[in-house]
Amino acid sequence: MSDVRLDARIRPCRPDDLPALYDICLRTGDAGEDATGLVEDPDLFGHLWAGPYAVLEPEHALVLDAGGEVVGYVLGALDTEAFQARCEAEWWPPLRERYPERPGGERLDDLLVAMLHHRRPRDPELLARYPSHLHIDLLPAAQGQGWGRRLLDALFRRLAAAGSVGVHWGVNERNQRAIGFYRHLSVEEVAADAVGRTFATPLPRSLLGD
């Protein structure tokens, strides 16, 4: 977290932002901490948690731009089931061919590759109430200054305008800073297990008038 106030703006994601999104995803990939050096292929984090959103649903991808440098993002999917289906058709197949699975592999790379091949289905009851989902990451220079809340609010308004009634997102159990942040917001903690927690919030039409 930086003590220097960041001069930044929130704007729509552009195609040329993709390398920055991958970099931020890596630098926050270890439960909010820098995962650089933990993997042999630094692109794996971005393939899983940044690329599909920026490429397949850019209308719900926002970045935090500080003087031309992207220092954070929030990436959303309006309809989780439809997004998953599109990823199965367009995003995962070439990656699965590029990264063959190695059963029994013990490296972090092996775990991430396995996640490319085996996508966990979402809880239908959760999707009925919160059909959209998101990922948000900020570099330390952008943390603790209200930018996370502003990014979320900006995406919430976009999702509500597109007709969503609710959105959910997951947080690694080890990322206690993020968990504490969400507990201070007006959002619900709807699930928890040994791996992480799921937060969610309804998206009332009143958001459109903010």
C-alpha positions as CSV (number, residue, x, y, z in Angstrom):
1,M,0.0,0.0,0.0
2,S,1.4,3.4,-1.0
3,D,1.3,6.6,1.1
4,V,1.5,8.7,-2.1
5,R,-1.9,9.8,-3.4
6,L,-2.4,8.4,-6.9
7,D,-3.5,10.7,-9.7
8,A,-5.5,8.2,-11.9
9,R,-8.7,7.7,-13.8
10,I,-11.0,4.8,-14.5
11,R,-11.5,4.1,-18.2
12,P,-12.6,1.2,-20.5
13,C,-10.1,-1.5,-21.2
14,R,-8.4,-1.4,-24.6
15,P,-6.8,-4.3,-26.5
16,D,-3.4,-2.8,-26.0
17,D,-3.9,-3.0,-22.2
18,L,-3.7,-6.8,-22.3
19,P,0.0,-7.1,-21.4
20,A,-0.6,-4.8,-18.4
21,L,-3.5,-6.9,-17.2
22,Y,-1.4,-10.0,-17.4
23,D,1.4,-8.3,-15.4
24,I,-1.0,-7.1,-12.7
25,C,-2.6,-10.5,-12.5
26,L,0.8,-12.1,-11.9
27,R,1.9,-9.4,-9.4
28,T,-1.2,-10.0,-7.3
29,G,-1.5,-13.7,-8.0
30,D,-0.2,-15.0,-4.6
31,A,-3.3,-14.2,-2.6
32,G,-2.9,-10.5,-3.4
33,E,0.9,-10.6,-3.2
34,D,3.5,-10.8,-6.1
35,A,3.6,-14.3,-7.7
36,T,6.6,-13.4,-9.9
37,G,9.1,-16.2,-9.5
38,L,6.6,-18.8,-8.3
39,V,5.8,-20.0,-11.8
40,E,7.9,-20.9,-14.8
41,D,5.3,-19.4,-17.2
42,P,4.2,-16.0,-16.0
43,D,1.3,-15.9,-18.4
44,L,-0.7,-18.7,-16.7
45,F,-2.3,-16.3,-14.2
46,G,-3.4,-14.0,-16.9
47,H,-4.8,-16.8,-19.1
48,L,-7.0,-17.9,-16.2
49,W,-8.2,-14.6,-14.6
50,A,-7.6,-11.7,-17.0
51,G,-7.4,-12.6,-20.7
52,P,-10.8,-14.2,-21.2
53,Y,-12.6,-11.1,-19.8
54,A,-10.6,-8.5,-21.6
55,V,-10.9,-10.4,-24.9
56,L,-14.4,-11.9,-24.8
57,E,-16.3,-9.2,-22.8
58,P,-14.4,-5.9,-23.0
59,E,-17.5,-3.9,-22.5
60,H,-17.4,-5.0,-18.8
61,A,-13.6,-4.5,-18.4
62,L,-12.3,-1.3,-16.7
63,V,-8.8,-0.3,-15.9
64,L,-7.2,2.2,-13.5
65,D,-4.9,4.4,-15.6
66,A,-2.3,6.5,-13.8
67,G,-0.6,8.7,-16.3
68,G,-0.7,6.1,-19.0
69,E,0.3,3.2,-16.7
70,V,-2.4,0.6,-15.9
71,V,-2.2,0.0,-12.1
72,G,-5.4,-1.9,-11.5
73,Y,-8.5,-3.4,-13.1
74,V,-12.0,-4.8,-12.6
75,L,-13.1,-7.4,-15.1
76,G,-16.7,-8.6,-15.2
77,A,-18.9,-11.1,-16.9
78,L,-22.6,-10.2,-17.3
79,D,-24.0,-13.7,-17.6
80,T,-21.7,-16.2,-15.9
81,E,-23.2,-19.3,-17.6
82,A,-23.1,-17.7,-21.1
83,F,-19.5,-16.5,-20.4
84,Q,-18.4,-19.9,-19.4
85,A,-20.0,-21.4,-22.5
86,R,-18.2,-18.9,-24.7
87,C,-14.9,-19.6,-22.9
88,E,-15.4,-23.4,-23.5
89,A,-15.9,-22.7,-27.2
90,E,-13.3,-20.0,-27.8
91,W,-10.8,-19.4,-25.0
92,W,-9.9,-22.7,-23.3
93,P,-9.4,-25.0,-26.4
94,P,-6.3,-23.3,-27.8
95,L,-4.8,-23.0,-24.3
96,R,-5.5,-26.6,-23.5
97,E,-3.7,-27.6,-26.7
98,R,-0.8,-25.3,-25.9
99,Y,-0.5,-26.5,-22.3
100,P,-1.0,-30.3,-22.1
101,E,-2.1,-31.5,-18.7
102,R,0.5,-33.2,-16.5
103,P,-1.4,-35.4,-14.0
104,G,0.5,-35.7,-10.7
105,G,2.6,-32.7,-11.3
106,E,3.5,-30.8,-8.1
107,R,4.6,-27.4,-9.5
108,L,2.4,-24.4,-9.3
109,D,2.5,-24.4,-13.1
110,D,1.0,-27.9,-13.1
111,L,-1.9,-26.8,-10.8
112,L,-2.7,-23.8,-13.0
113,V,-2.6,-25.9,-16.2
114,A,-5.0,-28.3,-14.5
115,M,-7.3,-25.4,-13.9
116,L,-7.2,-24.6,-17.6
117,H,-8.4,-28.1,-18.3
118,H,-11.0,-28.5,-15.5
119,R,-13.3,-25.6,-14.9
120,R,-15.4,-25.8,-11.7
121,P,-19.1,-25.2,-12.4
122,R,-20.8,-22.4,-10.4
123,D,-23.5,-23.0,-7.9
124,P,-26.9,-22.7,-9.7
125,E,-28.5,-21.2,-6.6
126,L,-25.8,-18.5,-6.4
127,L,-26.2,-17.7,-10.1
128,A,-29.9,-17.4,-9.7
129,R,-29.4,-14.4,-7.3
130,Y,-26.1,-13.1,-8.6
131,P,-25.7,-14.1,-12.3
132,S,-22.7,-11.9,-13.0
133,H,-19.2,-12.3,-11.6
134,L,-16.0,-10.2,-11.5
135,H,-12.3,-10.2,-10.8
136,I,-10.5,-7.1,-9.3
137,D,-6.8,-6.5,-8.7
138,L,-4.8,-3.4,-7.8
139,L,-1.1,-2.9,-7.5
140,P,0.2,-1.6,-4.1
141,A,0.5,2.0,-5.4
142,A,-3.3,2.0,-6.0
143,Q,-4.4,0.4,-2.8
144,G,-5.8,2.1,0.3
145,Q,-7.0,5.2,-1.6
146,G,-10.6,4.3,-2.4
147,W,-9.8,3.1,-6.0
148,G,-11.0,-0.4,-5.3
149,R,-14.4,0.9,-4.3
150,R,-14.6,3.2,-7.2
151,L,-13.7,0.5,-9.7
152,L,-16.4,-1.8,-8.2
153,D,-19.0,0.9,-8.3
154,A,-18.2,1.7,-11.9
155,L,-18.6,-1.9,-12.9
156,F,-21.7,-2.4,-10.8
157,R,-23.4,0.5,-12.7
158,R,-22.4,-1.1,-16.1
159,L,-23.7,-4.5,-15.1
160,A,-26.9,-3.0,-13.8
161,A,-27.4,-1.0,-17.0
162,A,-27.0,-4.2,-18.9
163,G,-29.8,-5.9,-16.9
164,S,-27.9,-7.8,-14.2
165,V,-29.6,-8.2,-10.8
166,G,-26.5,-9.3,-8.9
167,V,-22.8,-10.0,-9.0
168,H,-20.4,-12.3,-7.1
169,W,-16.7,-12.8,-6.7
170,G,-14.2,-15.0,-4.9
171,V,-11.3,-14.1,-2.6
172,N,-8.5,-16.4,-1.5
173,E,-8.6,-17.2,2.2
174,R,-5.0,-16.0,2.7
175,N,-5.9,-12.6,1.3
176,Q,-7.0,-11.2,4.6
177,R,-6.5,-7.6,3.5
178,A,-9.1,-8.0,0.7
179,I,-11.5,-10.0,3.0
180,G,-11.3,-7.1,5.5
181,F,-12.0,-4.6,2.7
182,Y,-15.1,-6.4,1.5
183,R,-16.5,-6.8,5.0
184,H,-16.5,-3.0,5.3
185,L,-18.5,-2.6,2.1
186,S,-22.2,-3.2,1.8
187,V,-21.8,-6.7,0.3
188,E,-22.7,-10.1,1.5
189,E,-20.4,-13.0,2.3
190,V,-22.4,-15.9,0.8
191,A,-20.0,-18.8,1.0
192,A,-16.7,-19.9,2.6
193,D,-14.4,-22.9,2.6
194,A,-10.8,-23.8,3.3
195,V,-9.7,-22.2,0.0
196,G,-11.6,-18.9,0.0
197,R,-14.7,-16.8,0.4
198,T,-17.4,-15.7,-2.0
199,F,-18.8,-12.2,-1.7
200,A,-21.9,-10.9,-3.6
201,T,-24.2,-7.9,-3.9
202,P,-27.5,-7.3,-5.6
203,L,-27.6,-4.6,-8.3
204,P,-30.7,-2.5,-7.8
205,R,-31.9,-0.3,-10.6
206,S,-31.2,2.7,-8.4
207,L,-27.6,2.3,-9.3
208,L,-28.4,3.7,-12.7
209,G,-29.2,7.1,-11.2
210,D,-25.9,7.5,-9.3
